[in-house]
């Protein structure tokens, strides 16, 4: 259970961001690491105890989200992260693109890891639809009228961005 003592140990407040908490942790552990006190036996036991408290506080707070972050802000960050932080490809989604038989759509791509659907139109550019389940993508690919399925079941339900 997180309490005010954990914030005090790291020297942060309840409004601190995860990045600020991480920086405070590194600053405190560097200051109180027991290896620094090997030649000072009188302070070594204090350093060991303090470093244990610092580590415990950080374990509890490393995934802490400040109450000032609204749920919409957290959702925006989730979308930004899902688009840009794929470890397997150096940060970029990998789209398996397929040319479709459509008068308006050139091709459709999908990245199963980030759940981003990429639709390239002949005249309207490229759009990314976020958090699209793989089942919806599969239904789109097998739809008789691809444009109609896209407009009815994807464009109105999923967040979209023109790339």
Residue frames as a rotation matrix with the C-alpha (Angstrom) as fourth column:
UNK 1
0.581 0.814 0.000 0.00
0.814 -0.581 0.000 0.00
0.000 0.000 -1.000 0.00
UNK 2
-0.300 -0.665 0.685 1.37
0.649 -0.668 -0.364 3.39
0.699 0.335 0.631 -1.00
UNK 3
0.634 0.457 -0.623 1.57
0.764 -0.496 0.413 6.05
-0.120 -0.738 -0.664 1.71
UNK 4
0.964 -0.206 0.168 3.13
-0.165 -0.960 -0.228 9.49
0.208 0.192 -0.959 2.14
UNK 5
0.543 -0.799 0.257 6.26
-0.282 0.115 0.953 7.95
-0.791 -0.590 -0.163 3.66
UNK 6
0.272 -0.413 0.869 7.18
0.779 0.625 0.053 6.36
-0.565 0.663 0.491 0.34
UNK 7
0.732 0.037 0.680 7.04
0.514 -0.686 -0.515 9.75
0.448 0.726 -0.521 -1.37
UNK 8
0.901 -0.393 0.182 9.12
-0.422 -0.700 0.576 11.32
-0.099 -0.596 -0.797 1.42
UNK 9
0.461 -0.757 0.463 11.82
0.251 0.611 0.750 8.66
-0.851 -0.229 0.472 1.14
UNK 10
0.070 -0.408 0.910 12.34
0.988 0.152 -0.008 9.49
-0.135 0.900 0.414 -2.53
UNK 11
-0.578 -0.286 -0.764 11.82
0.348 -0.934 0.087 13.21
-0.738 -0.215 0.639 -2.01
UNK 12
-0.898 0.370 0.239 8.84
0.149 -0.256 0.955 13.52
0.414 0.893 0.175 -4.38
UNK 13
-0.633 0.762 0.135 5.18
-0.615 -0.389 -0.686 14.49
-0.470 -0.517 0.715 -4.06
UNK 14
-0.200 0.674 0.711 1.95
0.299 0.733 -0.611 12.74
-0.933 0.091 -0.348 -4.98
UNK 15
0.774 0.490 -0.401 1.82
-0.170 -0.449 -0.877 14.91
-0.610 0.747 -0.265 -8.12
UNK 16
-0.213 -0.945 -0.247 5.19
-0.660 -0.047 0.750 13.66
-0.721 0.322 -0.614 -9.39
UNK 17
0.581 0.338 -0.741 5.29
-0.805 0.376 -0.459 11.96
0.124 0.863 0.490 -12.77
UNK 18
0.954 -0.241 0.180 6.77
0.203 0.958 0.203 8.46
-0.221 -0.157 0.963 -13.20
UNK 19
0.456 -0.824 0.336 9.82
0.472 -0.096 -0.876 10.07
0.754 0.558 0.345 -14.83
UNK 20
0.196 -0.339 0.920 10.37
-0.639 -0.756 -0.142 12.36
0.744 -0.561 -0.364 -11.83
UNK 21
0.822 0.153 0.549 10.01
-0.535 0.542 0.649 9.40
-0.198 -0.826 0.527 -9.47
UNK 22
0.842 -0.535 0.065 12.60
0.518 0.771 -0.372 7.44
0.149 0.347 0.926 -11.41
UNK 23
0.204 -0.788 0.581 15.07
0.110 -0.571 -0.813 10.34
0.973 0.230 -0.029 -11.36
UNK 24
0.373 -0.008 0.928 14.53
-0.843 -0.422 0.335 10.83
0.389 -0.906 -0.164 -7.63
UNK 25
0.980 -0.015 0.197 15.14
-0.067 0.913 0.402 7.11
-0.186 -0.407 0.894 -7.06
UNK 26
0.552 -0.824 0.126 18.47
0.631 0.314 -0.709 7.21
0.545 0.471 0.694 -8.91
UNK 27
0.123 -0.485 0.866 19.50
-0.329 -0.843 -0.425 10.34
0.936 -0.233 -0.263 -7.05
UNK 28
0.571 0.186 0.800 18.68
-0.815 0.017 0.579 8.82
0.094 -0.982 0.161 -3.63
UNK 29
0.972 -0.206 0.110 20.20
0.187 0.969 0.161 5.39
-0.139 -0.136 0.981 -4.30
UNK 30
0.375 -0.879 0.293 23.38
0.397 -0.133 -0.908 7.03
0.838 0.457 0.299 -5.57
UNK 31
0.118 -0.264 0.957 23.56
-0.654 -0.746 -0.126 9.06
0.748 -0.611 -0.261 -2.38
UNK 32
0.306 0.150 0.940 22.85
-0.931 0.255 0.262 6.12
-0.200 -0.955 0.218 -0.01
UNK 33
0.684 -0.058 -0.727 24.36
-0.314 0.877 -0.364 3.11
0.659 0.477 0.582 -1.77
UNK 34
0.955 -0.255 0.149 26.15
-0.052 0.351 0.935 0.91
-0.291 -0.901 0.322 0.83
UNK 35
0.507 -0.815 0.280 29.25
0.841 0.397 -0.367 0.60
0.188 0.422 0.887 -1.35
UNK 36
0.317 -0.361 0.877 29.99
0.051 -0.917 -0.396 4.28
0.947 0.171 -0.272 -0.69
UNK 37
0.530 0.016 0.848 30.22
-0.774 -0.399 0.491 3.60
0.346 -0.917 -0.199 3.06
UNK 38
0.739 -0.277 -0.613 32.50
0.250 0.959 -0.132 0.55
0.625 -0.056 0.779 3.13
UNK 39
-0.328 -0.944 -0.026 35.25
0.474 -0.141 -0.869 2.57
0.817 -0.297 0.494 4.83
UNK 40
-0.647 0.204 0.734 32.84
-0.617 -0.706 -0.347 4.09
0.447 -0.678 0.583 7.38
UNK 41
-0.748 0.323 -0.580 31.43
0.393 0.919 0.005 1.22
0.535 -0.224 -0.814 9.49
UNK 42
-0.775 0.466 -0.426 29.45
0.288 -0.340 -0.895 3.62
-0.562 -0.817 0.129 11.67
UNK 43
-0.317 0.664 -0.677 27.40
-0.732 -0.625 -0.270 4.83
-0.603 0.410 0.684 8.66
UNK 44
-0.898 -0.107 -0.426 27.29
-0.387 0.649 0.654 1.52
0.207 0.753 -0.625 6.78
UNK 45
-0.750 0.658 -0.063 24.33
0.622 0.671 -0.403 0.09
-0.223 -0.341 -0.913 8.70
UNK 46
-0.133 0.698 -0.704 22.37
0.006 -0.710 -0.705 3.32
-0.991 -0.098 0.090 8.19
UNK 47
-0.478 -0.117 -0.871 23.16
-0.817 -0.306 0.489 3.23
-0.324 0.945 0.050 4.45
UNK 48
-0.984 0.136 -0.118 22.01
0.084 0.928 0.363 -0.40
0.159 0.347 -0.924 4.18
UNK 49
-0.444 0.866 -0.229 18.72
0.674 0.154 -0.723 0.36
-0.591 -0.475 -0.652 5.92
UNK 50
-0.094 0.386 -0.918 18.13
-0.312 -0.887 -0.341 3.55
-0.945 0.254 0.204 3.94
UNK 51
-0.733 -0.211 -0.647 18.87
-0.674 0.098 0.732 1.87
-0.091 0.973 -0.214 0.60
UNK 52
-0.863 0.503 0.050 16.37
0.502 0.864 -0.030 -0.90
-0.059 -0.001 -0.998 1.47
UNK 53
-0.120 0.845 -0.522 13.72
0.445 -0.424 -0.789 1.76
-0.887 -0.327 -0.325 2.15
UNK 54
-0.302 -0.070 -0.951 14.57
-0.653 -0.711 0.260 3.57
-0.694 0.699 0.169 -1.10
UNK 55
-0.959 -0.090 -0.270 14.28
-0.263 0.648 0.715 0.35
0.111 0.756 -0.645 -3.11
UNK 56
-0.618 0.785 -0.042 10.97
0.722 0.546 -0.425 -0.58
-0.311 -0.293 -0.904 -1.46
UNK 57
-0.052 0.589 -0.806 9.54
0.035 -0.806 -0.591 2.90
-0.998 -0.059 0.021 -2.08
UNK 58
-0.530 -0.206 -0.822 10.59
-0.753 -0.331 0.568 2.81
-0.389 0.921 0.020 -5.73
UNK 59
-0.979 0.198 0.048 9.08
0.201 0.902 0.381 -0.66
0.033 0.383 -0.923 -6.25
UNK 60
-0.261 0.941 -0.215 5.74
0.765 0.066 -0.640 0.68
-0.588 -0.332 -0.737 -5.04
UNK 61
0.251 0.387 -0.887 5.91
0.018 -0.918 -0.396 4.00
-0.968 0.083 -0.237 -6.89
UNK 62
-0.729 -0.683 -0.051 7.54
0.001 -0.075 0.997 3.16
-0.685 0.727 0.056 -10.22
UNK 63
-0.728 0.534 0.429 4.15
0.616 0.236 0.752 2.61
0.301 0.812 -0.501 -11.91
UNK 64
-0.255 0.620 -0.742 2.38
0.692 -0.419 -0.588 5.37
-0.675 -0.663 -0.323 -9.97
UNK 65
-0.388 0.239 0.890 0.19
0.711 -0.537 0.454 7.74
0.586 0.809 0.038 -12.00
UNK 66
-0.971 -0.010 -0.238 -0.42
0.173 -0.715 -0.677 11.11
-0.163 -0.699 0.697 -10.34
UNK 67
-0.203 0.979 -0.018 -4.06
0.744 0.143 -0.652 11.99
-0.636 -0.146 -0.758 -9.71
UNK 68
-0.096 0.131 -0.987 -3.66
-0.311 -0.946 -0.095 15.14
-0.946 0.298 0.132 -11.85
UNK 69
-0.925 -0.218 -0.311 -3.42
-0.362 0.255 0.897 12.94
-0.116 0.942 -0.315 -14.95
UNK 70
0.021 0.999 0.027 -6.95
-0.858 0.032 -0.513 12.54
-0.514 -0.012 0.858 -16.24
UNK 71
0.124 0.082 0.989 -8.08
0.152 0.983 -0.101 9.29
-0.981 0.163 0.109 -17.80
UNK 72
0.968 0.218 0.121 -8.11
0.153 -0.136 -0.979 10.94
-0.196 0.967 -0.165 -21.23
UNK 73
0.463 -0.877 -0.124 -4.49
-0.886 -0.461 -0.052 12.01
-0.012 0.134 -0.991 -20.79
UNK 74
-0.198 -0.518 0.832 -3.57
-0.507 0.781 0.365 8.44
-0.839 -0.350 -0.417 -19.84
UNK 75
0.548 0.456 0.702 -5.44
0.353 0.635 -0.687 7.11
-0.759 0.624 0.187 -22.90
UNK 76
0.935 -0.245 -0.256 -3.60
-0.353 -0.561 -0.749 9.58
0.040 0.791 -0.611 -25.17
UNK 77
0.036 -0.978 0.204 -0.28
-0.961 0.023 0.277 8.43
-0.276 -0.206 -0.939 -23.76
UNK 78
0.032 0.039 0.999 -1.31
-0.080 0.996 -0.036 4.81
-0.996 -0.079 0.035 -24.26
UNK 79
0.893 0.338 0.296 -2.04
0.264 0.138 -0.954 5.48
-0.363 0.931 0.034 -27.93
UNK 80
0.671 -0.711 -0.208 1.21
-0.728 -0.581 -0.363 7.37
0.137 0.395 -0.908 -28.40
UNK 81
-0.143 -0.750 0.646 3.12
-0.776 0.490 0.397 4.52
-0.614 -0.445 -0.652 -26.76
UNK 82
0.308 0.295 0.905 1.40
0.159 0.921 -0.355 1.80
-0.938 0.253 0.237 -28.75
UNK 83
0.996 0.090 0.001 2.31
0.020 -0.213 -0.977 3.60
-0.088 0.973 -0.214 -31.97
UNK 84
0.653 -0.756 0.047 5.92
-0.561 -0.524 -0.641 4.33
0.509 0.392 -0.766 -31.20
UNK 85
-0.003 -0.730 0.684 7.45
-0.994 0.080 0.080 1.86
-0.113 -0.679 -0.725 -28.78
UNK 86
0.964 0.241 -0.110 7.64
-0.257 0.953 -0.164 -1.53
0.065 0.186 0.980 -30.35
UNK 87
0.344 -0.893 0.291 10.87
-0.578 0.043 0.815 -3.07
-0.740 -0.449 -0.501 -29.02
UNK 88
0.277 -0.224 0.934 10.99
0.440 0.894 0.084 -5.64
-0.854 0.388 0.346 -31.78
UNK 89
0.441 -0.048 0.896 11.31
0.889 -0.110 -0.444 -3.07
0.120 0.993 -0.006 -34.57
UNK 90
-0.640 -0.766 -0.053 13.17
0.765 -0.629 -0.140 -0.19
0.074 -0.130 0.989 -33.02
UNK 91
-0.685 0.397 -0.611 10.01
0.146 -0.747 -0.648 1.79
-0.714 -0.533 0.454 -32.25
UNK 92
-0.573 0.489 -0.658 8.05
-0.808 -0.469 0.355 1.49
-0.135 0.736 0.664 -35.50
UNK 93
0.248 0.734 0.632 4.99
-0.427 0.668 -0.609 -0.64
-0.870 -0.119 0.479 -36.21
UNK 94
-0.890 -0.455 0.004 5.36
-0.229 0.456 0.860 -3.31
-0.394 0.765 -0.510 -38.90
UNK 95
0.092 0.975 -0.203 2.42
-0.696 -0.083 -0.713 -3.31
-0.712 0.206 0.671 -41.29
UNK 96
-0.705 -0.138 0.695 1.63
0.325 0.809 0.489 -6.38
-0.630 0.571 -0.526 -43.35
UNK 97
-0.346 0.536 -0.770 0.09
-0.613 -0.751 -0.247 -4.56
-0.710 0.386 0.588 -46.29
UNK 98
-0.487 0.321 0.813 -2.36
0.629 0.774 0.071 -6.03
-0.607 0.545 -0.578 -48.75
UNK 99
-0.935 0.238 -0.264 -3.66
-0.355 -0.668 0.654 -4.46
-0.020 0.705 0.709 -51.95
UNK 100
-0.458 0.849 0.262 -7.47
0.288 0.421 -0.860 -4.52
-0.841 -0.318 -0.438 -51.94
UNK 101
-0.701 0.346 0.624 -10.01
0.665 -0.001 0.747 -4.49
0.258 0.938 -0.230 -54.72
UNK 102
0.147 0.705 -0.694 -11.64
0.795 -0.502 -0.342 -1.12
-0.589 -0.501 -0.634 -54.08
UNK 103
0.445 0.100 0.890 -12.35
0.754 -0.579 -0.312 2.07
0.484 0.809 -0.333 -55.97
UNK 104
0.797 -0.072 0.600 -11.14
-0.257 -0.939 0.229 4.32
0.547 -0.336 -0.766 -53.12
UNK 105
0.707 -0.528 0.471 -8.74
-0.466 0.155 0.871 2.22
-0.533 -0.835 -0.137 -51.02
UNK 106
0.297 -0.714 -0.634 -5.30
-0.834 0.129 -0.536 1.35
0.465 0.688 -0.557 -52.38
UNK 107
-0.231 -0.432 -0.872 -4.09
0.088 0.883 -0.461 -0.96
0.969 -0.183 -0.166 -49.61
UNK 108
0.756 0.438 0.487 -4.64
-0.492 -0.111 0.864 -2.03
0.432 -0.892 0.131 -46.02
UNK 109
-0.273 -0.869 -0.413 -1.98
-0.076 0.448 -0.891 -2.90
0.959 -0.212 -0.188 -43.47
UNK 110
0.805 0.538 0.251 -2.15
-0.316 0.031 0.948 -4.18
0.503 -0.842 0.195 -39.92
UNK 111
-0.432 -0.902 0.018 0.36
-0.429 0.189 -0.883 -4.52
0.793 -0.389 -0.469 -37.10
UNK 112
0.360 0.636 -0.683 -0.77
0.243 0.642 0.727 -7.22
0.901 -0.427 0.076 -34.66
UNK 113
-0.392 -0.591 -0.705 1.62
0.843 0.077 -0.533 -6.06
0.369 -0.803 0.468 -31.92
UNK 114
-0.982 -0.028 -0.188 0.40
0.103 -0.910 -0.401 -2.45
-0.160 -0.413 0.896 -31.71
UNK 115
-0.239 0.950 0.200 -3.13
0.835 0.306 -0.457 -3.16
-0.496 0.058 -0.866 -33.07
UNK 116
-0.233 0.102 -0.967 -2.86
-0.311 -0.950 -0.025 -0.33
-0.922 0.295 0.253 -35.59
UNK 117
0.262 0.398 0.879 -4.79
0.784 0.443 -0.435 -0.59
-0.563 0.803 -0.196 -38.85
UNK 118
-0.498 -0.476 -0.725 -3.26
-0.097 -0.800 0.592 1.40
-0.862 0.365 0.352 -41.70
UNK 119
0.353 0.672 0.651 -5.48
0.723 0.246 -0.645 2.32
-0.594 0.699 -0.399 -44.65
UNK 120
-0.687 -0.599 -0.411 -4.04
0.123 -0.654 0.746 3.99
-0.716 0.463 0.523 -47.74
UNK 121
0.446 0.894 0.038 -6.55
0.335 -0.127 -0.934 5.75
-0.830 0.429 -0.356 -49.99
UNK 122
0.141 -0.355 0.924 -5.99
0.989 0.013 -0.146 6.61
0.040 0.935 0.353 -53.64
UNK 123
0.039 -0.048 0.998 -6.67
0.429 -0.901 -0.060 10.31
0.902 0.431 -0.014 -53.09
UNK 124
0.751 0.459 0.474 -6.94
-0.167 -0.563 0.809 10.85
0.638 -0.688 -0.346 -49.35
UNK 125
-0.049 -0.862 0.504 -3.58
-0.865 -0.216 -0.454 9.85
0.500 -0.458 -0.735 -47.93
UNK 126
-0.361 -0.188 -0.914 -2.83
0.200 0.941 -0.273 7.27
0.911 -0.281 -0.302 -45.24
UNK 127
0.243 0.527 0.814 -4.82
-0.779 -0.394 0.488 6.83
0.578 -0.753 0.315 -42.02
UNK 128
-0.795 -0.415 -0.443 -3.98
-0.020 0.747 -0.665 4.91
0.607 -0.520 -0.601 -38.86
UNK 129
0.384 0.892 0.240 -6.81
-0.523 -0.004 0.852 3.47
0.761 -0.453 0.465 -36.76
UNK 130
-0.581 -0.746 0.326 -5.71
-0.628 0.156 -0.763 2.64
0.518 -0.648 -0.559 -33.20
UNK 131
-0.705 0.179 0.686 -6.59
-0.525 0.520 -0.674 -0.33
-0.477 -0.835 -0.273 -30.95
UNK 132
0.198 0.739 -0.644 -8.37
-0.967 0.256 -0.004 -2.22
0.162 0.623 0.765 -33.72
UNK 133
0.181 -0.107 0.978 -8.80
-0.482 0.857 0.182 -5.90
-0.857 -0.505 0.103 -32.75
UNK 134
-0.804 -0.587 -0.091 -7.39
-0.394 0.412 0.822 -8.46
-0.445 0.697 -0.563 -35.14
UNK 135
-0.459 0.715 0.528 -10.86
0.664 0.671 -0.331 -9.97
-0.591 0.198 -0.782 -35.62
UNK 136
0.517 0.630 -0.579 -12.16
0.109 -0.720 -0.686 -6.63
-0.849 0.291 -0.441 -36.95
UNK 137
-0.195 -0.687 -0.700 -9.20
-0.762 -0.343 0.549 -6.41
-0.617 0.641 -0.457 -39.34
UNK 138
-0.882 -0.126 0.455 -9.91
0.093 0.899 0.429 -9.96
-0.463 0.420 -0.781 -40.57
UNK 139
0.046 0.979 0.199 -13.58
0.684 0.114 -0.721 -9.14
-0.728 0.169 -0.664 -41.18
UNK 140
0.394 0.019 -0.919 -12.52
-0.398 -0.898 -0.189 -6.04
-0.828 0.441 -0.346 -43.11
UNK 141
-0.599 -0.749 -0.284 -10.25
-0.606 0.192 0.772 -8.08
-0.524 0.635 -0.568 -45.34
UNK 142
-0.886 0.288 0.364 -13.02
0.405 0.863 0.302 -10.56
-0.227 0.415 -0.881 -46.16
UNK 143
-0.129 0.877 -0.462 -15.80
0.085 -0.454 -0.887 -7.98
-0.988 -0.154 -0.015 -46.55
UNK 144
0.126 0.283 0.951 -17.57
0.950 0.240 -0.197 -7.82
-0.284 0.929 -0.239 -49.91
UNK 145
0.613 0.078 0.786 -17.64
0.375 -0.905 -0.203 -4.02
0.696 0.419 -0.583 -49.76
UNK 146
-0.160 -0.814 -0.558 -14.39
0.930 0.064 -0.361 -2.98
0.330 -0.577 0.747 -48.05
UNK 147
-0.781 -0.140 0.608 -15.16
0.080 -0.989 -0.124 0.77
0.619 -0.048 0.784 -48.06
UNK 148
0.183 0.948 0.260 -18.63
-0.367 -0.179 0.913 0.24
0.912 -0.262 0.315 -46.61
UNK 149
0.585 -0.027 -0.811 -17.30
0.620 0.660 0.425 -2.04
0.523 -0.751 0.403 -43.83
UNK 150
-0.520 -0.847 -0.110 -14.53
0.766 -0.405 -0.498 0.49
0.377 -0.343 0.860 -43.04
UNK 151
-0.625 0.323 0.710 -17.00
-0.236 -0.946 0.223 3.38
0.744 -0.028 0.668 -42.80
UNK 152
0.384 0.923 0.016 -19.59
-0.361 0.135 0.923 1.49
0.850 -0.360 0.385 -40.79
UNK 153
0.880 0.069 -0.469 -17.49
0.293 0.700 0.652 -0.61
0.373 -0.711 0.596 -38.38
UNK 154
0.081 -0.939 -0.334 -14.09
0.992 0.109 -0.066 1.05
0.098 -0.326 0.940 -38.03
UNK 155
-0.491 -0.364 0.792 -14.07
0.463 -0.879 -0.117 4.76
0.738 0.309 0.600 -38.92
UNK 156
0.196 0.677 0.709 -16.78
-0.334 -0.634 0.697 5.63
0.922 -0.374 0.102 -36.41
UNK 157
0.929 0.280 -0.241 -15.56
0.074 0.497 0.864 3.39
0.362 -0.821 0.441 -33.56
UNK 158
0.426 -0.859 -0.285 -11.76
0.886 0.332 0.324 3.74
-0.183 -0.390 0.902 -33.42
UNK 159
0.551 -0.340 -0.762 -9.48
-0.049 -0.925 0.377 6.72
-0.833 -0.171 -0.527 -32.97
UNK 160
0.622 -0.247 0.743 -7.97
0.781 0.272 -0.563 7.78
-0.063 0.930 0.362 -36.27
UNK 161
0.313 -0.584 -0.749 -5.00
-0.033 -0.795 0.606 9.87
-0.949 -0.165 -0.268 -37.37
UNK 162
0.997 -0.055 0.048 -4.01
0.045 -0.059 -0.997 11.07
0.057 0.997 -0.056 -40.84
UNK 163
0.413 -0.911 0.017 -0.35
0.498 0.242 0.833 10.18
-0.762 -0.335 0.554 -41.37
